[in-house]
Each structure stands twice: as structure tokens, then as C-alpha cells.
Amino acid sequence: MARAHARQWLDEDGMARRRIMTAFGRIKEIWRYPISSMGGERLDGTELAQGGIPGDRIWGTIDRRDGTVAAPEKRKHWRPLPNL
């Protein structure tokens, strides 16, 4: 069931602004994957930065044959990658 919430703030000119926002779901779990395409870790909470969850996918596994980052969903030879 969706719920509507009003958000109010002052813009850069000091004018009051208001927007109705609709919530359409709840977050049940938050997971972070420090190494792309490998096992993740469940978080109790986190901050959101401009680029997403801090520490998420900051490392990757590189294929020495062609320099690409591991992508099991695209390349069969990367399946399965081990979990942390």
C-alpha cells in the first residue's frame, strides 16, 4: 500500500517549497558487495553517498587475458566465483 508524505524545504532563495512524495515499498535488507561479482555482506544500516553505498563494489577481479573486470552474468568462465 502506498503512502503519501509531504516534504518541505527552503530553496537557495529562501522560498518555502513543498512536494508530495509517495512511498511505494520498504527496505527489508541492505547488502554491500565490496568486491564486484563476489560475496556480499548484510548491513544493519548505512549512509547513502552520491555514488551509492560507501564501500560497495570498490574492488573488482580482472581477467589477465583481456583486462576486463569479472562479470559472471556475461561470461561463463567466471561462474561460479567464490564467496568471501
TISE-486627 format. One record per atom (N, C-alpha, C): atom name; residue in three letters; x, y, z. Coordinates in steps of 0.001 Angstrom, whole numbers, plus 500000, padded with zeros to 6 digits. Layout:
<atom><name>CA</name><resn>ala</resn><east>X</east><north>Y</north><up>Z</up></atom>
...
***
This chain:
<atom><name>N</name><resn>met</resn><east>500842</east><north>498828</north><up>500000</up></atom>
<atom><name>CA</name><resn>met</resn><east>500000</east><north>500000</north><up>500000</up></atom>
<atom><name>C</name><resn>met</resn><east>500894</east><north>501245</north><up>500000</up></atom>
<atom><name>N</name><resn>ala</resn><east>500661</east><north>502154</north><up>499112</up></atom>
<atom><name>CA</name><resn>ala</resn><east>501452</east><north>503384</north><up>499002</up></atom>
<atom><name>C</name><resn>ala</resn><east>500968</east><north>504412</north><up>500018</up></atom>
<atom><name>N</name><resn>arg</resn><east>501915</east><north>505190</north><up>500539</up></atom>
<atom><name>CA</name><resn>arg</resn><east>501599</east><north>506270</north><up>501460</up></atom>
<atom><name>C</name><resn>arg</resn><east>502174</east><north>507559</north><up>500907</up></atom>
<atom><name>N</name><resn>ala</resn><east>501465</east><north>508638</north><up>501118</up></atom>
<atom><name>CA</name><resn>ala</resn><east>501944</east><north>509948</north><up>500661</up></atom>
<atom><name>C</name><resn>ala</resn><east>502554</east><north>510696</north><up>501839</up></atom>
<atom><name>N</name><resn>his</resn><east>503678</east><north>511358</north><up>501587</up></atom>
<atom><name>CA</name><resn>his</resn><east>504372</east><north>512151</north><up>502596</up></atom>
<atom><name>C</name><resn>his</resn><east>504677</east><north>513516</north><up>502002</up></atom>
<atom><name>N</name><resn>ala</resn><east>504510</east><north>514552</north><up>502805</up></atom>
<atom><name>CA</name><resn>ala</resn><east>504852</east><north>515908</north><up>502353</up></atom>
<atom><name>C</name><resn>ala</resn><east>506262</east><north>516235</north><up>502818</up></atom>
<atom><name>N</name><resn>arg</resn><east>507073</east><north>516770</north><up>501934</up></atom>
<atom><name>CA</name><resn>arg</resn><east>508426</east><north>517217</north><up>502260</up></atom>
<atom><name>C</name><resn>arg</resn><east>508476</east><north>518717</north><up>502036</up></atom>
<atom><name>N</name><resn>gln</resn><east>509025</east><north>519433</north><up>503013</up></atom>
<atom><name>CA</name><resn>gln</resn><east>509140</east><north>520882</north><up>502893</up></atom>
<atom><name>C</name><resn>gln</resn><east>510598</east><north>521278</north><up>503087</up></atom>
<atom><name>N</name><resn>trp</resn><east>511032</east><north>522314</north><up>502372</up></atom>
<atom><name>CA</name><resn>trp</resn><east>512393</east><north>522816</north><up>502484</up></atom>
<atom><name>C</name><resn>trp</resn><east>512433</east><north>524233</north><up>501955</up></atom>
<atom><name>N</name><resn>leu</resn><east>513563</east><north>524893</north><up>502215</up></atom>
<atom><name>CA</name><resn>leu</resn><east>513795</east><north>526230</north><up>501670</up></atom>
<atom><name>C</name><resn>leu</resn><east>514757</east><north>526101</north><up>500507</up></atom>
<atom><name>N</name><resn>asp</resn><east>514427</east><north>526741</north><up>499386</up></atom>
<atom><name>CA</name><resn>asp</resn><east>515344</east><north>526699</north><up>498254</up></atom>
<atom><name>C</name><resn>asp</resn><east>516454</east><north>527724</north><up>498457</up></atom>
<atom><name>N</name><resn>glu</resn><east>517344</east><north>527846</north><up>497480</up></atom>
<atom><name>CA</name><resn>glu</resn><east>518502</east><north>528743</north><up>497618</up></atom>
<atom><name>C</name><resn>glu</resn><east>518113</east><north>530213</north><up>497751</up></atom>
<atom><name>N</name><resn>asp</resn><east>516904</east><north>530589</north><up>497355</up></atom>
<atom><name>CA</name><resn>asp</resn><east>516420</east><north>531967</north><up>497505</up></atom>
<atom><name>C</name><resn>asp</resn><east>515643</east><north>532173</north><up>498797</up></atom>
<atom><name>N</name><resn>gly</resn><east>515555</east><north>531149</north><up>499633</up></atom>
<atom><name>CA</name><resn>gly</resn><east>514821</east><north>531253</north><up>500881</up></atom>
<atom><name>C</name><resn>gly</resn><east>513326</east><north>531043</north><up>500745</up></atom>
<atom><name>N</name><resn>met</resn><east>512890</east><north>530635</north><up>499567</up></atom>
<atom><name>CA</name><resn>met</resn><east>511465</east><north>530391</north><up>499336</up></atom>
<atom><name>C</name><resn>met</resn><east>511090</east><north>528996</north><up>499851</up></atom>
<atom><name>N</name><resn>ala</resn><east>509962</east><north>528921</north><up>500544</up></atom>
<atom><name>CA</name><resn>ala</resn><east>509485</east><north>527634</north><up>501038</up></atom>
<atom><name>C</name><resn>ala</resn><east>508977</east><north>526792</north><up>499871</up></atom>
<atom><name>N</name><resn>arg</resn><east>509383</east><north>525554</north><up>499842</up></atom>
<atom><name>CA</name><resn>arg</resn><east>508945</east><north>524622</north><up>498804</up></atom>
<atom><name>C</name><resn>arg</resn><east>508309</east><north>523420</north><up>499484</up></atom>
<atom><name>N</name><resn>arg</resn><east>507378</east><north>522804</north><up>498797</up></atom>
<atom><name>CA</name><resn>arg</resn><east>506713</east><north>521620</north><up>499327</up></atom>
<atom><name>C</name><resn>arg</resn><east>506466</east><north>520648</north><up>498184</up></atom>
<atom><name>N</name><resn>arg</resn><east>506685</east><north>519393</north><up>498459</up></atom>
<atom><name>CA</name><resn>arg</resn><east>506459</east><north>518359</north><up>497452</up></atom>
<atom><name>C</name><resn>arg</resn><east>505820</east><north>517151</north><up>498132</up></atom>
<atom><name>N</name><resn>ile</resn><east>504831</east><north>516599</north><up>497488</up></atom>
<atom><name>CA</name><resn>ile</resn><east>504213</east><north>515367</north><up>497972</up></atom>
<atom><name>C</name><resn>ile</resn><east>504977</east><north>514200</north><up>497348</up></atom>
<atom><name>N</name><resn>met</resn><east>505430</east><north>513296</north><up>498192</up></atom>
<atom><name>CA</name><resn>met</resn><east>506172</east><north>512127</north><up>497729</up></atom>
<atom><name>C</name><resn>met</resn><east>505394</east><north>510881</north><up>498132</up></atom>
<atom><name>N</name><resn>thr</resn><east>505418</east><north>509887</north><up>497289</up></atom>
<atom><name>CA</name><resn>thr</resn><east>504706</east><north>508647</north><up>497566</up></atom>
<atom><name>C</name><resn>thr</resn><east>505697</east><north>507542</north><up>497877</up></atom>
<atom><name>N</name><resn>ala</resn><east>505541</east><north>506925</north><up>499044</up></atom>
<atom><name>CA</name><resn>ala</resn><east>506349</east><north>505759</north><up>499399</up></atom>
<atom><name>C</name><resn>ala</resn><east>505694</east><north>504539</north><up>498767</up></atom>
<atom><name>N</name><resn>phe</resn><east>506477</east><north>503696</north><up>498127</up></atom>
<atom><name>CA</name><resn>phe</resn><east>505897</east><north>502546</north><up>497441</up></atom>
<atom><name>C</name><resn>phe</resn><east>506465</east><north>501226</north><up>497918</up></atom>
<atom><name>N</name><resn>gly</resn><east>507252</east><north>501234</north><up>498967</up></atom>
<atom><name>CA</name><resn>gly</resn><east>507810</east><north>499992</north><up>499481</up></atom>
<atom><name>C</name><resn>gly</resn><east>508661</east><north>500250</north><up>500710</up></atom>
<atom><name>N</name><resn>arg</resn><east>509184</east><north>499172</north><up>501261</up></atom>
<atom><name>CA</name><resn>arg</resn><east>510072</east><north>499253</north><up>502420</up></atom>
<atom><name>C</name><resn>arg</resn><east>511329</east><north>498442</north><up>502121</up></atom>
<atom><name>N</name><resn>ile</resn><east>512416</east><north>498868</north><up>502690</up></atom>
<atom><name>CA</name><resn>ile</resn><east>513677</east><north>498142</north><up>502530</up></atom>
<atom><name>C</name><resn>ile</resn><east>513735</east><north>497055</north><up>503593</up></atom>
<atom><name>N</name><resn>lys</resn><east>513863</east><north>495816</north><up>503160</up></atom>
<atom><name>CA</name><resn>lys</resn><east>513930</east><north>494695</north><up>504092</up></atom>
<atom><name>C</name><resn>lys</resn><east>515371</east><north>494415</north><up>504503</up></atom>
<atom><name>N</name><resn>glu</resn><east>516296</east><north>494442</north><up>503553</up></atom>
<atom><name>CA</name><resn>glu</resn><east>517708</east><north>494171</north><up>503814</up></atom>
<atom><name>C</name><resn>glu</resn><east>518564</east><north>495081</north><up>502950</up></atom>
<atom><name>N</name><resn>ile</resn><east>519747</east><north>495388</north><up>503458</up></atom>
<atom><name>CA</name><resn>ile</resn><east>520737</east><north>496149</north><up>502687</up></atom>
<atom><name>C</name><resn>ile</resn><east>521996</east><north>495297</north><up>502615</up></atom>
<atom><name>N</name><resn>trp</resn><east>522485</east><north>495101</north><up>501407</up></atom>
<atom><name>CA</name><resn>trp</resn><east>523703</east><north>494328</north><up>501186</up></atom>
<atom><name>C</name><resn>trp</resn><east>524732</east><north>495186</north><up>500466</up></atom>
<atom><name>N</name><resn>arg</resn><east>525999</east><north>494960</north><up>500826</up></atom>
<atom><name>CA</name><resn>arg</resn><east>527115</east><north>495638</north><up>500162</up></atom>
<atom><name>C</name><resn>arg</resn><east>528040</east><north>494555</north><up>499616</up></atom>
<atom><name>N</name><resn>tyr</resn><east>528544</east><north>494804</north><up>498420</up></atom>
<atom><name>CA</name><resn>tyr</resn><east>529455</east><north>493880</north><up>497752</up></atom>
<atom><name>C</name><resn>tyr</resn><east>530779</east><north>494604</north><up>497506</up></atom>
<atom><name>N</name><resn>pro</resn><east>531714</east><north>494529</north><up>498481</up></atom>
<atom><name>CA</name><resn>pro</resn><east>532976</east><north>495270</north><up>498333</up></atom>
<atom><name>C</name><resn>pro</resn><east>533767</east><north>494879</north><up>497084</up></atom>
<atom><name>N</name><resn>ile</resn><east>533735</east><north>493586</north><up>496737</up></atom>
<atom><name>CA</name><resn>ile</resn><east>534417</east><north>493116</north><up>495529</up></atom>
<atom><name>C</name><resn>ile</resn><east>533339</east><north>492733</north><up>494528</up></atom>
<atom><name>N</name><resn>ser</resn><east>533297</east><north>493446</north><up>493423</up></atom>
<atom><name>CA</name><resn>ser</resn><east>532269</east><north>493222</north><up>492408</up></atom>
<atom><name>C</name><resn>ser</resn><east>532223</east><north>491759</north><up>491994</up></atom>
<atom><name>N</name><resn>ser</resn><east>531045</east><north>491201</north><up>491906</up></atom>
<atom><name>CA</name><resn>ser</resn><east>530785</east><north>489829</north><up>491464</up></atom>
<atom><name>C</name><resn>ser</resn><east>531192</east><north>488765</north><up>492471</up></atom>
<atom><name>N</name><resn>met</resn><east>531500</east><north>489155</north><up>493701</up></atom>
<atom><name>CA</name><resn>met</resn><east>531820</east><north>488174</north><up>494740</up></atom>
<atom><name>C</name><resn>met</resn><east>530812</east><north>488312</north><up>495867</up></atom>
<atom><name>N</name><resn>gly</resn><east>531003</east><north>487526</north><up>496923</up></atom>
<atom><name>CA</name><resn>gly</resn><east>530052</east><north>487502</north><up>498029</up></atom>
<atom><name>C</name><resn>gly</resn><east>529878</east><north>488852</north><up>498694</up></atom>
<atom><name>N</name><resn>gly</resn><east>528687</east><north>489089</north><up>499188</up></atom>
<atom><name>CA</name><resn>gly</resn><east>528370</east><north>490350</north><up>499831</up></atom>
<atom><name>C</name><resn>gly</resn><east>528263</east><north>490214</north><up>501331</up></atom>
<atom><name>N</name><resn>glu</resn><east>527974</east><north>491334</north><up>501972</up></atom>
<atom><name>CA</name><resn>glu</resn><east>527783</east><north>491354</north><up>503413</up></atom>
<atom><name>C</name><resn>glu</resn><east>526504</east><north>492123</north><up>503726</up></atom>
<atom><name>N</name><resn>arg</resn><east>525733</east><north>491568</north><up>504638</up></atom>
<atom><name>CA</name><resn>arg</resn><east>524491</east><north>492218</north><up>505044</up></atom>
<atom><name>C</name><resn>arg</resn><east>524828</east><north>493320</north><up>506035</up></atom>
<atom><name>N</name><resn>leu</resn><east>524238</east><north>494485</north><up>505828</up></atom>
<atom><name>CA</name><resn>leu</resn><east>524481</east><north>495629</north><up>506700</up></atom>
<atom><name>C</name><resn>leu</resn><east>523267</east><north>495878</north><up>507589</up></atom>
<atom><name>N</name><resn>asp</resn><east>523529</east><north>496282</north><up>508830</up></atom>
<atom><name>CA</name><resn>asp</resn><east>522440</east><north>496688</north><up>509721</up></atom>
<atom><name>C</name><resn>asp</resn><east>521935</east><north>498071</north><up>509352</up></atom>
<atom><name>N</name><resn>gly</resn><east>522793</east><north>498869</north><up>508753</up></atom>
<atom><name>CA</name><resn>gly</resn><east>522445</east><north>500214</north><up>508319</up></atom>
<atom><name>C</name><resn>gly</resn><east>523618</east><north>500801</north><up>507559</up></atom>
<atom><name>N</name><resn>thr</resn><east>523396</east><north>501889</north><up>506873</up></atom>
<atom><name>CA</name><resn>thr</resn><east>524459</east><north>502547</north><up>506122</up></atom>
<atom><name>C</name><resn>thr</resn><east>524034</east><north>503963</north><up>505786</up></atom>
<atom><name>N</name><resn>glu</resn><east>524998</east><north>504754</north><up>505404</up></atom>
<atom><name>CA</name><resn>glu</resn><east>524707</east><north>506072</north><up>504857</up></atom>
<atom><name>C</name><resn>glu</resn><east>524673</east><north>505930</north><up>503345</up></atom>
<atom><name>N</name><resn>leu</resn><east>523981</east><north>506824</north><up>502699</up></atom>
<atom><name>CA</name><resn>leu</resn><east>523990</east><north>506848</north><up>501243</up></atom>
<atom><name>C</name><resn>leu</resn><east>524795</east><north>508048</north><up>500781</up></atom>
<atom><name>N</name><resn>ala</resn><east>525765</east><north>507793</north><up>499933</up></atom>
<atom><name>CA</name><resn>ala</resn><east>526571</east><north>508862</north><up>499353</up></atom>
<atom><name>C</name><resn>ala</resn><east>526065</east><north>509127</north><up>497940</up></atom>
<atom><name>N</name><resn>gln</resn><east>526612</east><north>510124</north><up>497296</up></atom>
<atom><name>CA</name><resn>gln</resn><east>526185</east><north>510452</north><up>495938</up></atom>
<atom><name>C</name><resn>gln</resn><east>526364</east><north>509265</north><up>494997</up></atom>
<atom><name>N</name><resn>gly</resn><east>527411</east><north>508487</north><up>495203</up></atom>
<atom><name>CA</name><resn>gly</resn><east>527678</east><north>507343</north><up>494338</up></atom>
<atom><name>C</name><resn>gly</resn><east>527057</east><north>506038</north><up>494811</up></atom>
<atom><name>N</name><resn>gly</resn><east>526275</east><north>506074</north><up>495881</up></atom>
<atom><name>CA</name><resn>gly</resn><east>525638</east><north>504859</north><up>496383</up></atom>
<atom><name>C</name><resn>gly</resn><east>526075</east><north>504538</north><up>497801</up></atom>
<atom><name>N</name><resn>ile</resn><east>526169</east><north>503256</north><up>498112</up></atom>
<atom><name>CA</name><resn>ile</resn><east>526566</east><north>502802</north><up>499444</up></atom>
<atom><name>C</name><resn>ile</resn><east>528091</east><north>502836</north><up>499531</up></atom>
<atom><name>N</name><resn>pro</resn><east>528652</east><north>503538</north><up>500534</up></atom>
<atom><name>CA</name><resn>pro</resn><east>530108</east><north>503582</north><up>500667</up></atom>
<atom><name>C</name><resn>pro</resn><east>530703</east><north>502173</north><up>500781</up></atom>
<atom><name>N</name><resn>gly</resn><east>531757</east><north>501921</north><up>500028</up></atom>
<atom><name>CA</name><resn>gly</resn><east>532434</east><north>500634</north><up>500056</up></atom>
<atom><name>C</name><resn>gly</resn><east>531838</east><north>499580</north><up>499144</up></atom>
<atom><name>N</name><resn>asp</resn><east>530778</east><north>499904</north><up>498414</up></atom>
<atom><name>CA</name><resn>asp</resn><east>530142</east><north>498930</north><up>497531</up></atom>
<atom><name>C</name><resn>asp</resn><east>530856</east><north>498887</north><up>496183</up></atom>
<atom><name>N</name><resn>arg</resn><east>531290</east><north>497704</north><up>495804</up></atom>
<atom><name>CA</name><resn>arg</resn><east>531942</east><north>497449</north><up>494513</up></atom>
<atom><name>C</name><resn>arg</resn><east>533134</east><north>498372</north><up>494248</up></atom>
<atom><name>N</name><resn>ile</resn><east>533982</east><north>498505</north><up>495272</up></atom>
<atom><name>CA</name><resn>ile</resn><east>535179</east><north>499338</north><up>495101</up></atom>
<atom><name>C</name><resn>ile</resn><east>536354</east><north>498531</north><up>494558</up></atom>
<atom><name>N</name><resn>trp</resn><east>536226</east><north>497221</north><up>494551</up></atom>
<atom><name>CA</name><resn>trp</resn><east>537254</east><north>496346</north><up>494009</up></atom>
<atom><name>C</name><resn>trp</resn><east>536630</east><north>495453</north><up>492947</up></atom>
<atom><name>N</name><resn>gly</resn><east>537455</east><north>494946</north><up>492060</up></atom>
<atom><name>CA</name><resn>gly</resn><east>536983</east><north>494026</north><up>491033</up></atom>
<atom><name>C</name><resn>gly</resn><east>538052</east><north>492993</north><up>490733</up></atom>
<atom><name>N</name><resn>thr</resn><east>537668</east><north>491890</north><up>490150</up></atom>
<atom><name>CA</name><resn>thr</resn><east>538598</east><north>490854</north><up>489724</up></atom>
<atom><name>C</name><resn>thr</resn><east>538822</east><north>491039</north><up>488226</up></atom>
<atom><name>N</name><resn>ile</resn><east>540094</east><north>491112</north><up>487837</up></atom>
<atom><name>CA</name><resn>ile</resn><east>540458</east><north>491391</north><up>486444</up></atom>
<atom><name>C</name><resn>ile</resn><east>540883</east><north>490109</north><up>485730</up></atom>
<atom><name>N</name><resn>asp</resn><east>540404</east><north>489925</north><up>484530</up></atom>
<atom><name>CA</name><resn>asp</resn><east>540815</east><north>488822</north><up>483675</up></atom>
<atom><name>C</name><resn>asp</resn><east>542120</east><north>489229</north><up>482998</up></atom>
<atom><name>N</name><resn>arg</resn><east>543208</east><north>488550</north><up>483323</up></atom>
<atom><name>CA</name><resn>arg</resn><east>544518</east><north>488909</north><up>482760</up></atom>
<atom><name>C</name><resn>arg</resn><east>544588</east><north>488704</north><up>481246</up></atom>
<atom><name>N</name><resn>arg</resn><east>543714</east><north>487865</north><up>480724</up></atom>
<atom><name>CA</name><resn>arg</resn><east>543754</east><north>487601</north><up>479280</up></atom>
<atom><name>C</name><resn>arg</resn><east>543370</east><north>488825</north><up>478460</up></atom>
<atom><name>N</name><resn>asp</resn><east>542376</east><north>489581</north><up>478944</up></atom>
<atom><name>CA</name><resn>asp</resn><east>541932</east><north>490726</north><up>478143</up></atom>
<atom><name>C</name><resn>asp</resn><east>541730</east><north>492012</north><up>478947</up></atom>
<atom><name>N</name><resn>gly</resn><east>542030</east><north>491977</north><up>480257</up></atom>
<atom><name>CA</name><resn>gly</resn><east>541943</east><north>493181</north><up>481076</up></atom>
<atom><name>C</name><resn>gly</resn><east>540545</east><north>493591</north><up>481491</up></atom>
<atom><name>N</name><resn>thr</resn><east>539544</east><north>492735</north><up>481252</up></atom>
<atom><name>CA</name><resn>thr</resn><east>538174</east><north>493086</north><up>481630</up></atom>
<atom><name>C</name><resn>thr</resn><east>537896</east><north>492700</north><up>483079</up></atom>
<atom><name>N</name><resn>val</resn><east>536927</east><north>493379</north><up>483675</up></atom>
<atom><name>CA</name><resn>val</resn><east>536500</east><north>493067</north><up>485033</up></atom>
<atom><name>C</name><resn>val</resn><east>535584</east><north>491850</north><up>484982</up></atom>
<atom><name>N</name><resn>ala</resn><east>535738</east><north>490951</north><up>485965</up></atom>
<atom><name>CA</name><resn>ala</resn><east>534914</east><north>489743</north><up>486020</up></atom>
<atom><name>C</name><resn>ala</resn><east>533438</east><north>490090</north><up>486004</up></atom>
<atom><name>N</name><resn>ala</resn><east>532693</east><north>489367</north><up>485179</up></atom>
<atom><name>CA</name><resn>ala</resn><east>531247</east><north>489575</north><up>485086</up></atom>
<atom><name>C</name><resn>ala</resn><east>530588</east><north>488220</north><up>484855</up></atom>
<atom><name>N</name><resn>pro</resn><east>530309</east><north>487470</north><up>485936</up></atom>
<atom><name>CA</name><resn>pro</resn><east>529740</east><north>486129</north><up>485770</up></atom>
<atom><name>C</name><resn>pro</resn><east>528440</east><north>486104</north><up>484987</up></atom>
<atom><name>N</name><resn>glu</resn><east>527676</east><north>487191</north><up>485041</up></atom>
<atom><name>CA</name><resn>glu</resn><east>526408</east><north>487217</north><up>484310</up></atom>
<atom><name>C</name><resn>glu</resn><east>526624</east><north>487308</north><up>482801</up></atom>
<atom><name>N</name><resn>lys</resn><east>527840</east><north>487668</north><up>482371</up></atom>
<atom><name>CA</name><resn>lys</resn><east>528119</east><north>487820</north><up>480943</up></atom>
<atom><name>C</name><resn>lys</resn><east>529097</east><north>486786</north><up>480397</up></atom>
<atom><name>N</name><resn>arg</resn><east>529949</east><north>486231</north><up>481267</up></atom>
<atom><name>CA</name><resn>arg</resn><east>530994</east><north>485337</north><up>480779</up></atom>
<atom><name>C</name><resn>arg</resn><east>531004</east><north>484046</north><up>481588</up></atom>
<atom><name>N</name><resn>lys</resn><east>530775</east><north>482943</north><up>480921</up></atom>
<atom><name>CA</name><resn>lys</resn><east>530632</east><north>481658</north><up>481604</up></atom>
<atom><name>C</name><resn>lys</resn><east>531881</east><north>481233</north><up>482365</up></atom>
<atom><name>N</name><resn>his</resn><east>533070</east><north>481584</north><up>481886</up></atom>
<atom><name>CA</name><resn>his</resn><east>534272</east><north>481104</north><up>482571</up></atom>
<atom><name>C</name><resn>his</resn><east>534457</east><north>481731</north><up>483953</up></atom>
<atom><name>N</name><resn>trp</resn><east>533661</east><north>482731</north><up>484309</up></atom>
<atom><name>CA</name><resn>trp</resn><east>533721</east><north>483319</north><up>485654</up></atom>
<atom><name>C</name><resn>trp</resn><east>532722</east><north>482664</north><up>486605</up></atom>
<atom><name>N</name><resn>arg</resn><east>531963</east><north>481677</north><up>486182</up></atom>
<atom><name>CA</name><resn>arg</resn><east>530967</east><north>481040</north><up>487046</up></atom>
<atom><name>C</name><resn>arg</resn><east>531519</east><north>479747</north><up>487604</up></atom>
<atom><name>N</name><resn>pro</resn><east>531347</east><north>479456</north><up>488851</up></atom>
<atom><name>CA</name><resn>pro</resn><east>530967</east><north>480406</north><up>489895</up></atom>
<atom><name>C</name><resn>pro</resn><east>532201</east><north>481051</north><up>490504</up></atom>
<atom><name>N</name><resn>leu</resn><east>532106</east><north>482299</north><up>490878</up></atom>
<atom><name>CA</name><resn>leu</resn><east>533157</east><north>482952</north><up>491651</up></atom>
<atom><name>C</name><resn>leu</resn><east>532928</east><north>482616</north><up>493119</up></atom>
<atom><name>N</name><resn>pro</resn><east>533996</east><north>482438</north><up>493886</up></atom>
<atom><name>CA</name><resn>pro</resn><east>533818</east><north>482096</north><up>495307</up></atom>
<atom><name>C</name><resn>pro</resn><east>533276</east><north>483277</north><up>496106</up></atom>
<atom><name>N</name><resn>asn</resn><east>532603</east><north>482953</north><up>497181</up></atom>
<atom><name>CA</name><resn>asn</resn><east>532155</east><north>483983</north><up>498114</up></atom>
<atom><name>C</name><resn>asn</resn><east>533271</east><north>484303</north><up>499089</up></atom>
<atom><name>N</name><resn>leu</resn><east>533185</east><north>485477</north><up>499683</up></atom>
<atom><name>CA</name><resn>leu</resn><east>534183</east><north>485855</north><up>500688</up></atom>
<atom><name>C</name><resn>leu</resn><east>533988</east><north>485038</north><up>501940</up></atom>
***
